[in-house]
Amino acid sequence: MFSRVVSSSAAVVLSAVLLAGCAVNEQGDLESDLIGTIDGSGSSAQGSAQDVWVADFQRQNAAVTVNYDPAGSGAGREAFISGGTDFAGSDSYLTEEEVAGSLGACVPGSEAINLPLYVSPLAVAFNVDGVDELNLDAATIASIFRGDILRWDDPAIAALNPKATLPDAPITAVHRSDDSGTTKNFIDYLFQVAPDVWDREPADTFPYPTGEAAQGNSGVISAVRDGRNTIGYADASRTEGLGVVALQVGDDFVLPTPEAAAAIAAISPRVEGRSEHDIAIDVDRTSDEEGVYPLILISYVIACQEYIDENAGLLVRSYLSGAASEGGQQAAADAAGSAPLAPALREDVLAAIETIR
């Protein structure tokens, strides 16, 4: 057991989740004092972790239902801000203006808080004829996704992979079609590490009219897997069966492992100017420390500090306490390949969750 419970509802949201096939609505036979339904939506990267957290929480609380629709970070934030859901999953944190703005489920004047509950490497996945291993630096990746490098045997790629037999074939670079925190994190990495090549600031929308677009992490992975000589970016947990790029960090090339993701998260500072319990993290993408992987996704659950519906606050607090616990983090790691929160960060997140009312 690693969890506790949750509140309010919408049949239409439940229907959408069930149709998506990503909700876990298994009820348990253990009684508790908690009762009700809560709804969340957003990050598809969090989908597998949310499934595990929901399943355990509902097993421990027979009268509680938690719905999570992995509709994408942009959709999740919009639904939460408008009051359509009780919490959001997002691969980028709310801005200061959004945190302090009008939030449909929150008591007027009560801010939202960003809670980092899912840390995972993002992988640059590839499916290239005759190539099993691929080293790339940020500048070359930026040039590929801008559409400046068009063929796999380009000299810039060849220089980084002297032992590879690169095909004389066009590159199909796949990006997200939907607004996505995964895209924002990917762009943030390129913008920080290769600013001379990538001149567009981080945003949820992919900024160039190049390559091929696909919906969600699953859509990008399907396009890369089903295509030929393709490359795309997605949560590393989704890339089974594909090649993944080793990124240049200092003089080394580092693969996207949970350990390397946890290492960069542990040395990254908090975003300045936030309230005590708003735990937004400024990932240090430019670090060249040994063993770190800078292309990570820190995915947040966004919740009200104080809910209009008091039962919703109780349920959200109980549910998120389970997700942030040591057991909840390990369960997500086992199911989704994520990196469990470091102990100090986990304690900070749990303390913030306890302030939810």
C-alpha positions in Angstrom: 0.0 0.0 0.0 1.3 3.4 -0.8 -1.7 5.7 -1.1 -4.9 7.4 0.4 -8.0 9.2 -1.8 -10.0 11.9 -4.1 -13.4 14.2 -5.2 -15.9 15.9 -7.9 -16.8 14.5 -11.3 -18.0 14.5 -14.9 -19.6 11.7 -16.7 -18.3 13.1 -20.0 -14.7 13.1 -18.7 -15.1 9.6 -17.4 -16.4 8.5 -20.8 -13.5 10.2 -22.6 -11.0 8.5 -20.3 -12.6 5.1 -20.8 -12.6 5.5 -24.6 -9.0 6.5 -24.5 -8.3 3.2 -22.7 -5.9 4.8 -20.3 -7.9 5.1 -17.1 -7.7 2.5 -14.3 -11.2 2.4 -12.8 -10.6 -0.8 -10.7 -12.4 -0.4 -7.4 -11.1 -2.1 -4.3 -12.8 -3.7 -1.3 -11.0 -1.8 1.4 -13.2 0.7 3.1 -12.1 4.1 4.2 -13.6 7.4 5.3 -13.1 8.8 1.8 -15.8 9.0 -0.7 -16.3 10.7 -4.1 -14.8 11.2 -7.5 -12.0 13.5 -8.7 -11.0 14.1 -12.3 -7.6 15.0 -13.8 -6.3 15.3 -17.3 -3.1 16.3 -19.1 0.3 14.9 -19.7 0.4 11.7 -21.7 4.0 11.1 -20.4 2.5 10.7 -16.9 -0.1 8.2 -18.2 1.5 5.0 -17.0 2.4 6.4 -13.7 -1.1 7.8 -13.2 -2.5 4.4 -14.0 -0.5 2.8 -11.2 -1.3 5.5 -8.7 -5.0 5.4 -9.5 -5.2 1.6 -9.3 -3.6 1.5 -5.9 -5.6 4.4 -4.5 -8.9 2.9 -5.6 -8.0 -0.5 -4.2 -7.4 1.2 -0.8 -10.5 3.3 -0.9 -13.6 1.4 -2.2 -15.9 4.5 -2.4 -13.5 6.7 -4.4 -13.0 7.0 -8.1 -10.1 8.8 -9.8 -10.3 9.6 -13.5 -7.2 10.7 -15.5 -7.4 11.5 -19.2 -3.9 11.7 -20.9 -5.1 14.3 -23.4 -1.8 16.3 -23.4 -0.3 18.9 -21.2 -1.9 21.9 -23.0 -5.4 20.4 -22.8 -4.9 19.5 -19.2 -3.8 23.0 -18.1 -6.7 24.5 -20.0 -9.2 22.1 -18.3 -7.8 22.8 -14.9 -7.8 26.6 -15.3 -11.4 26.6 -16.5 -12.5 24.4 -13.6 -13.3 21.4 -15.7 -11.0 19.1 -13.7 -9.7 18.9 -10.1 -6.0 18.6 -11.1 -3.8 18.7 -14.1 -0.8 16.8 -15.3 1.6 19.0 -17.1 5.1 18.6 -18.5 5.7 22.3 -17.9 4.8 24.3 -14.8 2.2 27.1 -14.7 3.6 30.6 -15.1 3.4 33.0 -12.2 0.5 34.8 -13.9 -1.4 31.5 -14.4 -0.7 30.4 -10.8 -2.1 33.7 -9.4 -4.9 34.0 -12.0 -8.6 32.9 -12.0 -8.8 29.1 -11.4 -12.1 27.5 -11.7 -11.8 24.9 -8.9 -9.9 27.0 -6.5 -11.1 29.4 -3.8 -10.8 33.0 -5.3 -7.4 34.4 -4.3 -6.0 30.9 -3.6 -3.1 30.1 -5.8 -2.3 26.8 -7.7 0.8 24.9 -6.8 3.1 23.0 -9.1 4.2 19.6 -7.7 7.0 17.7 -9.5 5.8 14.1 -9.3 7.2 12.5 -12.4 10.8 12.8 -13.5 11.8 11.0 -16.7 14.4 11.3 -19.4 13.1 12.4 -22.8 14.6 10.3 -25.6 15.4 11.3 -29.2 14.3 8.0 -30.8 15.3 6.9 -34.3 14.6 4.2 -36.8 17.4 4.4 -39.4 18.4 1.7 -41.9 21.5 -0.1 -40.7 22.1 2.1 -37.6 21.8 0.7 -34.1 23.7 3.3 -32.2 23.7 7.1 -32.8 25.6 9.9 -31.0 24.4 13.5 -31.5 25.1 16.9 -30.0 22.5 19.6 -29.4 23.5 21.6 -32.4 23.1 18.7 -34.8 19.7 17.8 -33.3 18.6 21.4 -33.6 19.7 21.5 -37.3 17.8 18.3 -38.0 14.5 19.5 -36.5 14.8 22.9 -38.1 15.1 21.3 -41.5 18.7 22.4 -42.1 20.2 18.9 -42.1 18.1 16.8 -44.5 20.0 13.6 -45.1 21.4 10.9 -42.7 24.9 10.9 -44.3 25.3 14.6 -43.6 28.9 15.4 -42.6 27.8 16.8 -39.2 26.2 13.4 -38.3 29.0 11.4 -39.8 31.6 13.3 -37.7 29.9 12.3 -34.5 29.5 8.7 -35.6 32.7 7.7 -37.4 32.0 3.9 -37.0 28.4 4.0 -38.3 27.3 3.2 -41.8 24.8 6.1 -42.4 22.4 5.7 -45.3 22.2 8.2 -48.1 18.6 8.8 -47.3 16.3 11.7 -46.4 15.6 12.4 -42.7 11.9 12.4 -41.6 11.9 14.4 -38.3 8.7 13.8 -36.3 7.4 16.4 -33.8 4.2 16.8 -31.7 1.2 18.3 -33.5 -0.5 19.1 -30.2 0.5 21.7 -27.6 2.8 19.7 -25.4 5.1 20.2 -22.4 7.3 17.5 -23.9 7.8 19.8 -26.9 8.5 22.7 -24.5 11.2 20.7 -22.6 12.7 19.5 -25.9 12.9 23.1 -27.2 14.2 24.3 -23.9 17.1 21.9 -24.2 18.0 23.0 -27.7 17.5 26.7 -26.9 19.8 26.5 -23.9 22.5 24.2 -25.3 22.6 25.2 -28.9 21.4 28.8 -29.0 23.4 29.7 -32.1 21.3 27.1 -34.1 17.9 27.0 -32.3 16.6 30.6 -32.1 13.1 29.9 -30.9 12.2 30.3 -27.2 10.6 27.3 -25.4 6.9 26.9 -26.1 4.3 24.2 -26.0 3.9 24.5 -29.8 6.6 23.2 -32.2 7.7 26.4 -34.0 8.9 25.3 -37.4 6.8 24.1 -40.4 9.2 21.2 -41.0 9.1 17.4 -40.8 6.1 15.4 -39.8 3.6 16.1 -37.0 1.9 13.5 -34.8 -0.5 13.6 -31.8 0.9 12.8 -28.3 3.9 10.7 -27.3 2.2 7.6 -28.7 1.6 9.3 -32.1 5.3 10.4 -32.4 6.5 6.9 -31.4 4.1 5.2 -33.9 5.3 7.6 -36.7 9.0 6.8 -35.9 8.4 3.1 -35.6 6.2 2.7 -38.7 8.3 5.1 -40.9 11.7 4.7 -42.4 14.8 6.7 -41.6 12.8 8.6 -39.0 13.7 10.5 -35.8 11.5 12.0 -33.1 11.3 12.9 -29.4 9.2 11.3 -26.7 9.2 10.1 -23.1 11.9 7.5 -22.9 9.5 4.9 -21.4 7.7 4.8 -24.8 10.7 4.0 -27.0 11.0 0.2 -26.6 12.1 -1.4 -29.8 13.6 1.8 -31.2 17.1 3.2 -31.2 17.7 6.1 -28.8 20.3 8.8 -29.3 23.2 9.2 -26.8 23.5 13.0 -26.2 26.8 14.7 -25.9 27.4 16.1 -22.4 30.9 17.5 -22.0 33.2 15.1 -23.7 30.9 12.1 -23.1 27.8 10.7 -24.8 25.1 9.8 -22.3 22.0 7.6 -22.8 18.6 8.5 -21.3 18.5 6.4 -18.2 16.5 7.1 -15.0 19.7 7.4 -13.0 21.1 10.1 -15.3 17.8 11.9 -15.3 17.7 11.8 -11.5 21.2 13.2 -11.3 20.4 16.3 -13.3 17.2 16.9 -11.4 19.1 16.7 -8.1 21.5 19.5 -9.0 18.9 21.8 -10.7 17.7 24.9 -8.7 14.1 26.0 -8.1 12.5 28.7 -10.2 13.0 32.0 -8.3 10.1 34.1 -7.0 7.7 31.3 -6.3 5.8 30.8 -3.0 7.2 28.2 -0.5 5.0 25.4 -1.7 5.1 26.0 -5.4 7.9 23.7 -6.5 8.8 24.7 -10.0 12.3 23.5 -11.0 14.7 25.2 -13.4 16.5 22.3 -15.1 20.2 22.9 -15.7 20.4 21.8 -19.3 23.9 23.1 -19.8 25.6 21.1 -17.1 28.6 19.0 -18.2 28.9 17.1 -15.0 29.7 13.4 -15.5 26.7 11.1 -15.6 23.9 13.6 -16.0 21.4 13.6 -18.9 20.1 17.1 -19.4 17.1 16.3 -21.7 14.7 15.5 -19.0 11.0 16.0 -18.4 9.9 17.1 -14.9 6.2 16.6 -15.1 4.0 18.3 -12.6 0.7 17.7 -11.0 -1.0 21.1 -10.7 -3.5 21.5 -7.9 -5.3 24.2 -5.9 -3.9 25.2 -2.6 -7.5 25.6 -1.5 -10.5 24.1 -3.2 -14.0 25.5 -3.4 -15.2 21.9 -2.9 -13.7 20.9 0.5 -14.1 17.2 -0.3 -12.2 17.6 -3.5 -9.4 19.1 -1.5 -9.4 16.2 0.8 -9.4 13.7 -2.0 -6.7 15.4 -4.0 -4.5 15.8 -1.0 -4.9 12.1 -0.1 -4.3 10.9 -3.7 -1.2 13.0 -4.3 0.3 12.0 -1.0 0.3 8.4 -2.2 1.7 9.3 -5.5 4.6 11.3 -3.9 5.4 8.7 -1.3 8.5 6.6 -1.6 6.3 3.6 -2.5 4.3 5.6 -5.1 7.5 6.9 -6.7 9.0 3.4 -6.9 5.8 1.9 -8.3 5.8 4.6 -11.1 9.5 3.8 -11.7 8.7 0.1 -12.1 5.8 0.7 -14.4 7.0 3.7 -16.5 10.8 3.8 -16.2 10.7 7.1 -14.4 13.3 8.4 -11.9 12.0 8.4 -8.3 12.2 11.7 -6.5 15.4 12.2 -4.5 14.6 12.0 -0.7 15.0 15.8 0.0 12.8 16.8 -3.0 10.2 14.1 -2.1 9.9 15.5 1.5 9.4 19.0 0.1 6.7 17.8 -2.3 4.9 15.9 0.5 5.0 19.0 2.7 3.5 21.1 0.0 0.7 18.5 -0.6 -0.2 18.6 3.1 -1.1 22.3 2.7 -3.9 21.5 0.1 -7.3 22.2 1.6 
